[in-house]
């Protein structure tokens, strides 16, 4: 009588994700890429709603931005329920909970902001929209910069996932809305990009266009898996941006934008700190070896502090405490 070999159980890696369509597209891409590299493993996606997904009737700036889209996923990692979580890197706070780390940064899509318009304005650009045209955005960063450049436009908060925002636009609640190019591209909606806003109009969010994969510190098995997805040039750019933001932020949302360019081994980082009304704007640029990315971010933050950014930050902090 022959004895059947006992099958070895397949190791299952558990991936955490938000439930939104964009989050799932991004997470499934990570899962499929890892499955290609590690066919002997099994990858399972565990989804959950975060506070930022649940509270949709209040602007993000009023409910705070620290961990709005990440805290529930982080708690599951700390409790051992998932092995890592996939985030849009722009949603991941620059200071992570004890025991967690940024384990991988993937290759970046276009990090720029895009104008999407109602059908009646298809022949317009942002600078030719009529006075009083209503532009939807939930980002203080976008709002401050656009108020600065286009004071004749009106701005209105908009919340919800990408499909919800587009529906509100198409229903005529807005004349235009500002979205990330990367999100539209990832959902196969790149044709909705009407105009890509140049960096002299709107510096993008820290980490925009890249995915950040968060995991437990010291989890060498998971870190080894994630390294196959790491894109070093993107990581260097994003580490500079995150260091810039980390040095400046004071516990509340602040209009801060960035732009990074990597040529050969030289990294150029531009940054902006703006007042909420867009009237005050402090902008600067630093350049140096890409291997010193985080130091460059810190350097630019300190430079802008000395040129007036600190006064803007203090004013915003005082307003939030009032």
Sine and cosine of phi, psi and omega as CSV:
sin_phi,cos_phi,sin_psi,cos_psi,sin_omega,cos_omega
0.00,0.00,0.79,-0.61,-0.04,-1.00
-0.99,0.14,0.51,-0.86,0.02,-1.00
-0.97,-0.24,0.82,-0.57,0.01,-1.00
-0.96,0.28,0.65,-0.76,0.05,-1.00
-0.93,0.36,0.63,-0.77,0.02,-1.00
-0.99,0.15,0.85,-0.53,-0.02,-1.00
-0.93,0.36,0.69,-0.72,0.06,-1.00
-0.98,0.19,0.80,-0.60,-0.01,-1.00
-0.86,0.51,0.65,-0.76,0.02,-1.00
-0.97,0.22,0.74,-0.67,0.04,-1.00
-0.93,0.37,0.80,-0.60,0.00,-1.00
-0.97,-0.26,0.83,-0.56,0.06,-1.00
-0.99,-0.15,0.80,-0.60,-0.09,-1.00
-0.98,-0.20,0.83,-0.56,-0.06,-1.00
-0.94,-0.34,0.77,-0.64,0.03,-1.00
-1.00,-0.07,0.61,-0.79,0.00,-1.00
-0.47,-0.88,0.48,-0.87,0.24,-0.97
-0.93,0.37,0.23,-0.97,-0.07,-1.00
-1.00,-0.01,-0.14,0.99,-0.07,-1.00
-0.89,0.45,0.41,-0.91,-0.02,-1.00
-0.84,0.54,-0.70,0.71,-0.01,-1.00
-0.91,0.42,-0.69,0.72,0.01,-1.00
-0.86,0.51,-0.65,0.76,-0.03,-1.00
-0.95,0.33,-0.61,0.79,0.07,-1.00
-0.86,0.51,-0.71,0.71,-0.01,-1.00
-0.92,0.40,-0.69,0.72,-0.03,-1.00
-0.93,0.38,-0.65,0.76,0.01,-1.00
-0.92,0.39,-0.53,0.85,0.09,-1.00
-0.89,0.45,-0.72,0.70,0.02,-1.00
-0.87,0.49,-0.73,0.68,0.01,-1.00
-0.85,0.53,-0.73,0.68,-0.07,-1.00
-0.92,0.39,-0.62,0.79,0.04,-1.00
-0.90,0.43,-0.69,0.73,0.01,-1.00
-0.91,0.40,-0.60,0.80,0.01,-1.00
-0.89,0.46,-0.59,0.81,0.04,-1.00
-0.89,0.45,-0.66,0.75,-0.05,-1.00
-0.98,0.20,-0.48,0.88,-0.09,-1.00
-0.75,-0.66,0.94,0.34,-0.05,-1.00
-0.90,0.43,-0.30,0.95,-0.02,-1.00
-0.98,0.19,-0.17,0.99,-0.02,-1.00
-0.97,-0.25,0.32,-0.95,0.08,-1.00
-0.92,-0.40,0.69,-0.72,-0.02,-1.00
-0.88,-0.48,0.79,-0.62,-0.08,-1.00
-0.83,-0.55,0.73,-0.69,-0.01,-1.00
-0.99,-0.15,0.80,-0.61,0.06,-1.00
-0.92,-0.39,0.85,-0.53,-0.07,-1.00
-0.96,-0.28,0.43,-0.90,0.04,-1.00
-0.37,-0.93,0.38,-0.92,0.11,-0.99
-1.00,0.03,0.62,-0.79,0.08,-1.00
-0.96,-0.28,0.16,-0.99,0.00,-1.00
-0.84,0.54,-0.63,0.77,0.01,-1.00
-0.90,0.43,-0.43,0.90,0.04,-1.00
-0.99,0.17,-0.47,0.88,-0.11,-0.99
-1.00,0.07,-0.59,0.81,-0.07,-1.00
-0.99,-0.11,0.99,-0.15,-0.11,-0.99
-0.92,-0.39,-0.05,1.00,-0.05,-1.00
-0.97,-0.24,0.15,0.99,0.01,-1.00
-0.77,-0.64,0.66,-0.75,-0.01,-1.00
-0.90,0.43,0.53,-0.85,-0.04,-1.00
-0.84,0.54,-0.60,0.80,-0.06,-1.00
-0.92,0.40,-0.36,0.93,-0.03,-1.00
-1.00,0.01,-0.34,0.94,0.00,-1.00
-0.96,-0.28,0.07,1.00,0.05,-1.00
1.00,0.09,0.33,-0.94,-0.08,-1.00
-0.85,-0.53,-0.01,1.00,-0.05,-1.00
-0.97,0.23,0.97,-0.26,0.08,-1.00
0.97,0.25,0.27,0.96,-0.02,-1.00
-0.84,0.53,-0.61,0.79,-0.05,-1.00
-0.94,-0.33,0.20,0.98,-0.11,-0.99
-0.75,-0.67,-0.40,0.92,-0.22,-0.98
-0.87,0.49,-0.68,0.73,-0.01,-1.00
-0.90,0.44,-0.63,0.77,0.04,-1.00
-0.91,0.41,-0.65,0.76,0.01,-1.00
-0.90,0.43,-0.64,0.77,0.03,-1.00
-0.88,0.48,-0.63,0.78,0.02,-1.00
-0.92,0.40,-0.58,0.81,0.05,-1.00
-0.92,0.40,-0.72,0.69,-0.01,-1.00
-0.88,0.48,-0.60,0.80,-0.01,-1.00
-0.99,0.15,-0.08,1.00,0.04,-1.00
0.99,0.14,0.21,0.98,-0.02,-1.00
-0.98,0.19,-0.45,0.89,0.09,-1.00
-0.73,-0.68,0.36,-0.93,-0.05,-1.00
-1.00,-0.05,-0.53,0.85,0.09,-1.00
-0.35,-0.94,0.23,-0.97,-0.01,-1.00
-0.78,-0.63,0.60,-0.80,0.02,-1.00
-0.98,-0.21,0.81,-0.59,-0.01,-1.00
-0.81,-0.59,0.46,-0.89,0.37,-0.93
-0.92,0.39,0.83,-0.55,-0.16,-0.99
-0.86,0.52,-0.49,0.87,0.00,-1.00
-0.91,0.41,-0.33,0.94,0.01,-1.00
-1.00,0.02,-0.18,0.98,-0.10,-1.00
-1.00,0.02,0.88,-0.47,0.01,-1.00
-0.82,0.57,0.46,-0.89,-0.03,-1.00
-0.98,0.20,-0.28,0.96,0.09,-1.00
-0.91,-0.42,0.90,-0.44,-0.09,-1.00
-0.99,-0.13,0.40,-0.92,0.04,-1.00
-0.86,0.51,0.46,-0.89,0.03,-1.00
-0.83,0.56,0.73,-0.68,0.03,-1.00
1.00,-0.07,-0.11,0.99,0.01,-1.00
-0.89,-0.46,0.39,-0.92,-0.04,-1.00
-0.50,-0.87,0.31,-0.95,0.13,-0.99
-0.99,0.11,0.95,-0.31,-0.14,-0.99
-1.00,0.00,-0.34,0.94,-0.08,-1.00
-0.27,-0.96,0.61,-0.80,0.14,-0.99
-0.84,-0.54,0.81,-0.58,-0.06,-1.00
-1.00,0.03,0.19,-0.98,0.00,-1.00
-0.87,0.50,0.69,-0.72,-0.13,-0.99
-0.99,0.15,0.66,-0.75,0.25,-0.97
-0.99,0.14,0.03,-1.00,0.04,-1.00
-0.83,0.56,0.87,-0.50,-0.07,-1.00
-0.99,0.10,0.01,1.00,-0.13,-0.99
-0.95,0.32,0.28,-0.96,0.15,-0.99
-1.00,0.00,0.49,-0.87,0.00,-1.00
-0.81,-0.58,0.58,-0.81,0.18,-0.98
-1.00,-0.04,0.79,-0.62,0.12,-0.99
-0.89,-0.45,0.78,-0.63,-0.13,-0.99
-0.91,-0.42,0.39,-0.92,0.18,-0.98
-0.92,0.38,0.47,-0.88,-0.07,-1.00
-0.78,0.63,-0.57,0.82,-0.07,-1.00
-0.93,0.37,-0.26,0.97,-0.03,-1.00
-0.93,-0.36,0.38,0.93,-0.10,-1.00
-0.90,0.43,-0.29,0.96,0.02,-1.00
-1.00,-0.09,0.13,0.99,-0.07,-1.00
-0.94,-0.33,0.40,-0.92,0.22,-0.98
-0.93,-0.36,0.11,-0.99,-0.10,-1.00
-0.89,0.46,-0.52,0.85,-0.02,-1.00
-0.99,0.11,-0.07,1.00,0.04,-1.00
-0.91,-0.42,0.10,1.00,0.10,-0.99
-0.90,0.43,0.55,-0.83,-0.06,-1.00
-0.93,0.36,0.45,-0.89,0.06,-1.00
-0.80,0.60,0.68,-0.73,0.01,-1.00
1.00,0.06,-0.08,1.00,0.04,-1.00
-0.84,0.54,0.68,-0.73,-0.10,-0.99
-1.00,-0.06,0.87,-0.49,0.01,-1.00
-0.94,-0.33,0.78,-0.62,-0.01,-1.00
-0.99,-0.11,0.77,-0.64,0.12,-0.99
-0.37,-0.93,0.57,-0.82,0.07,-1.00
-0.96,-0.27,0.13,0.99,-0.08,-1.00
-0.98,-0.22,0.84,-0.55,0.08,-1.00
-0.89,0.45,-0.55,0.83,0.03,-1.00
-0.88,0.48,-0.77,0.63,0.02,-1.00
-0.90,0.43,-0.69,0.73,-0.06,-1.00
-0.86,0.51,-0.75,0.66,-0.04,-1.00
-0.89,0.46,-0.69,0.72,-0.04,-1.00
-0.93,0.37,-0.65,0.76,-0.01,-1.00
-0.94,0.33,-0.59,0.81,0.08,-1.00
-0.88,0.47,-0.60,0.80,0.00,-1.00
-0.91,0.42,-0.70,0.71,-0.10,-1.00
-1.00,0.06,-0.49,0.87,-0.11,-0.99
-0.74,-0.67,0.92,0.38,-0.05,-1.00
-0.90,0.43,-0.25,0.97,0.00,-1.00
-0.99,0.17,-0.18,0.98,0.01,-1.00
-1.00,0.01,0.39,-0.92,0.09,-1.00
-0.97,-0.26,0.55,-0.84,-0.06,-1.00
-0.81,-0.58,0.66,-0.75,-0.08,-1.00
-0.67,-0.74,0.69,-0.72,-0.02,-1.00
-0.89,0.45,0.55,-0.83,0.08,-1.00
-0.63,-0.78,0.75,-0.67,0.01,-1.00
-0.81,-0.58,0.10,-0.99,-0.01,-1.00
0.95,-0.31,0.20,-0.98,0.01,-1.00
-0.95,0.31,0.05,-1.00,-0.13,-0.99
-0.87,0.49,-0.67,0.74,0.00,-1.00
-0.90,0.43,-0.62,0.79,0.02,-1.00
-0.90,0.43,-0.68,0.74,0.01,-1.00
-0.90,0.44,-0.67,0.74,0.02,-1.00
-0.90,0.43,-0.62,0.79,0.03,-1.00
-0.89,0.45,-0.69,0.72,0.02,-1.00
-0.88,0.48,-0.62,0.78,0.05,-1.00
-0.90,0.44,-0.76,0.65,-0.07,-1.00
-0.92,0.40,-0.44,0.90,0.05,-1.00
-0.97,0.24,-0.17,0.99,0.05,-1.00
1.00,-0.09,0.19,0.98,0.03,-1.00
-0.95,0.31,-0.34,0.94,-0.01,-1.00
-0.67,-0.74,0.45,-0.89,0.13,-0.99
-1.00,0.08,-0.47,0.88,0.05,-1.00
-0.32,-0.95,0.36,-0.93,0.10,-1.00
-0.70,-0.71,0.40,-0.92,0.02,-1.00
-0.95,-0.32,0.81,-0.58,0.00,-1.00
-0.73,-0.68,0.26,-0.96,0.08,-1.00
-0.98,0.21,0.74,-0.68,0.06,-1.00
-0.82,0.57,-0.68,0.74,-0.10,-1.00
-0.87,0.50,-0.68,0.74,-0.01,-1.00
-0.89,0.45,-0.69,0.72,0.03,-1.00
-0.89,0.45,-0.69,0.73,0.00,-1.00
-0.89,0.45,-0.69,0.72,-0.05,-1.00
-0.91,0.42,-0.47,0.88,0.01,-1.00
-1.00,-0.05,0.16,0.99,0.02,-1.00
0.95,0.30,0.41,0.91,-0.03,-1.00
-0.91,-0.41,0.47,0.89,-0.02,-1.00
-0.85,0.52,-0.39,0.92,0.01,-1.00
-0.94,0.35,-0.24,0.97,0.04,-1.00
-0.99,0.15,-0.18,0.98,0.06,-1.00
-0.93,0.36,0.92,-0.39,-0.01,-1.00
-1.00,0.02,-0.65,0.76,0.01,-1.00
-0.48,-0.88,0.78,-0.63,0.13,-0.99
-1.00,0.08,0.84,-0.54,-0.06,-1.00
-0.97,0.26,0.79,-0.61,0.00,-1.00
-0.93,0.38,0.38,-0.92,-0.07,-1.00
-0.92,0.40,-0.36,0.93,0.04,-1.00
-0.98,0.22,-0.16,0.99,0.09,-1.00
-0.98,-0.21,-0.71,0.70,-0.06,-1.00
-0.61,-0.79,0.98,-0.20,0.17,-0.99
-0.93,0.36,0.63,-0.78,-0.13,-0.99
-0.99,0.16,0.12,-0.99,0.01,-1.00
-0.96,0.28,0.47,-0.88,0.09,-1.00
-0.84,0.54,0.82,-0.57,0.05,-1.00
0.99,0.17,-0.03,1.00,-0.08,-1.00
-0.86,0.51,0.69,-0.72,0.04,-1.00
1.00,-0.06,-0.21,0.98,0.00,-1.00
-0.93,-0.36,0.39,-0.92,0.13,-0.99
-0.98,-0.18,0.65,-0.76,0.08,-1.00
-0.91,-0.42,0.81,-0.58,0.00,-1.00
-0.96,-0.27,0.88,-0.47,-0.09,-1.00
-0.98,-0.18,0.67,-0.74,-0.02,-1.00
-0.56,-0.83,0.00,-1.00,0.02,-1.00
-0.98,0.19,0.64,-0.76,0.08,-1.00
-0.88,0.47,0.65,-0.76,0.07,-1.00
0.98,0.19,0.04,1.00,0.03,-1.00
-1.00,0.09,0.99,0.13,-0.15,-0.99
-0.89,0.46,-0.56,0.83,0.02,-1.00
-0.88,0.47,-0.75,0.66,-0.02,-1.00
-0.93,0.36,-0.67,0.74,0.01,-1.00
-0.87,0.50,-0.62,0.78,0.02,-1.00
-0.91,0.42,-0.62,0.78,0.04,-1.00
-0.91,0.42,-0.72,0.69,-0.11,-0.99
-0.92,0.39,-0.44,0.90,-0.08,-1.00
-0.88,0.47,-0.37,0.93,0.01,-1.00
-0.95,0.32,-0.29,0.96,0.01,-1.00
-0.98,-0.18,-0.11,0.99,-0.06,-1.00
-0.92,0.39,0.73,-0.69,0.08,-1.00
-0.90,-0.44,0.98,-0.21,-0.18,-0.98
-0.85,0.53,-0.72,0.70,0.01,-1.00
-0.86,0.51,-0.66,0.75,0.05,-1.00
-0.90,0.43,-0.68,0.73,-0.02,-1.00
-0.87,0.50,-0.69,0.73,-0.01,-1.00
-0.88,0.47,-0.70,0.71,0.02,-1.00
-0.88,0.48,-0.70,0.71,-0.07,-1.00
-0.96,0.29,-0.54,0.84,0.07,-1.00
-0.90,0.43,-0.60,0.80,0.06,-1.00
-0.90,0.43,-0.71,0.70,-0.01,-1.00
-0.89,0.45,-0.68,0.73,-0.04,-1.00
-0.93,0.36,-0.57,0.82,0.05,-1.00
-0.92,0.40,-0.63,0.77,0.06,-1.00
-0.86,0.52,-0.76,0.65,-0.01,-1.00
-0.92,0.40,-0.68,0.73,-0.03,-1.00
-0.87,0.49,-0.61,0.79,-0.02,-1.00
-0.94,0.33,-0.43,0.90,-0.10,-1.00
-0.99,-0.15,-0.57,0.82,-0.18,-0.98
-0.94,0.34,0.57,-0.82,-0.06,-1.00
-0.81,-0.59,0.53,0.84,0.07,-1.00
1.00,-0.08,0.08,1.00,0.05,-1.00
-0.60,-0.80,0.27,-0.96,0.02,-1.00
-0.93,0.37,0.73,-0.68,0.00,-1.00
-0.73,-0.68,0.65,-0.76,0.05,-1.00
-0.94,0.35,1.00,-0.09,-0.01,-1.00
-0.80,-0.59,0.79,-0.61,0.02,-1.00
-0.79,-0.61,0.35,-0.94,-0.05,-1.00
-0.61,-0.79,0.26,-0.97,0.19,-0.98
-0.46,-0.89,0.71,-0.70,0.00,-1.00
-0.78,-0.62,0.62,-0.78,0.06,-1.00
-0.76,-0.65,0.75,-0.66,0.02,-1.00
-0.89,-0.46,0.91,-0.42,0.03,-1.00
-0.83,-0.56,0.87,-0.49,-0.13,-0.99
0.83,0.56,-0.87,-0.50,0.00,-1.00
-0.94,-0.33,0.27,0.96,-0.03,-1.00
-0.96,-0.27,0.81,-0.59,-0.01,-1.00
-0.96,-0.26,0.78,-0.62,0.08,-1.00
-0.92,-0.40,0.85,-0.53,-0.02,-1.00
-0.89,-0.45,0.83,-0.56,0.11,-0.99
-0.93,-0.38,0.57,-0.82,-0.01,-1.00
-0.56,-0.83,0.34,-0.94,-0.02,-1.00
-0.62,-0.78,0.60,-0.80,0.18,-0.98
-0.82,-0.58,0.81,-0.58,-0.08,-1.00
-0.81,-0.58,0.46,-0.89,0.13,-0.99
-0.96,0.27,0.34,-0.94,-0.08,-1.00
-0.88,0.48,-0.53,0.85,-0.02,-1.00
-1.00,0.05,-0.02,1.00,0.03,-1.00
0.98,0.22,0.05,1.00,-0.05,-1.00
-0.97,0.26,-0.57,0.82,0.00,-1.00
-0.94,-0.34,0.68,-0.74,-0.04,-1.00
-0.53,-0.85,0.84,-0.54,0.04,-1.00
-0.90,-0.43,0.82,-0.57,-0.12,-0.99
-0.72,-0.70,0.57,-0.82,0.01,-1.00
-0.37,-0.93,0.13,-0.99,-0.04,-1.00
-0.60,-0.80,0.63,-0.78,0.14,-0.99
-0.76,-0.64,0.33,-0.94,-0.04,-1.00
-0.57,-0.82,0.60,-0.80,0.02,-1.00
-0.02,-1.00,-0.08,-1.00,0.01,-1.00
-0.88,0.48,0.66,-0.75,0.00,-1.00
-0.88,0.48,-0.44,0.90,0.00,-1.00
-0.94,0.35,-0.21,0.98,0.03,-1.00
-0.95,-0.32,0.53,0.85,-0.14,-0.99
-0.79,0.62,-0.76,0.65,-0.07,-1.00
-0.93,0.38,-0.60,0.80,0.04,-1.00
-0.90,0.43,-0.58,0.81,0.03,-1.00
-0.91,0.42,-0.65,0.76,0.04,-1.00
-0.89,0.46,-0.70,0.72,0.03,-1.00
-0.90,0.43,-0.66,0.75,0.01,-1.00
-0.87,0.50,-0.72,0.70,-0.03,-1.00
-0.92,0.40,-0.63,0.77,0.02,-1.00
-0.87,0.49,-0.71,0.70,-0.01,-1.00
-0.92,0.39,-0.59,0.81,0.04,-1.00
-0.89,0.46,-0.72,0.69,-0.03,-1.00
-0.93,0.36,-0.54,0.84,0.08,-1.00
-0.84,0.55,-0.69,0.72,-0.05,-1.00
-0.96,0.28,-0.23,0.97,-0.03,-1.00
-0.97,-0.26,0.20,0.98,0.08,-1.00
0.84,-0.54,-0.17,0.99,-0.02,-1.00
-0.91,0.41,-0.55,0.84,-0.03,-1.00
-0.88,0.48,-0.64,0.77,0.02,-1.00
-0.89,0.45,-0.65,0.76,0.04,-1.00
-0.90,0.43,-0.71,0.70,0.01,-1.00
-0.88,0.48,-0.68,0.73,0.00,-1.00
-0.89,0.45,-0.64,0.77,-0.01,-1.00
-0.91,0.42,-0.67,0.74,0.01,-1.00
-0.91,0.41,-0.66,0.75,0.04,-1.00
-0.87,0.50,-0.70,0.72,0.00,-1.00
-0.90,0.44,-0.65,0.76,0.02,-1.00
-0.89,0.45,-0.63,0.78,-0.01,-1.00
-0.95,0.32,-0.47,0.88,0.00,-1.00
-0.99,0.15,-0.39,0.92,-0.07,-1.00
-0.92,0.38,0.00,0.00,0.00,0.00
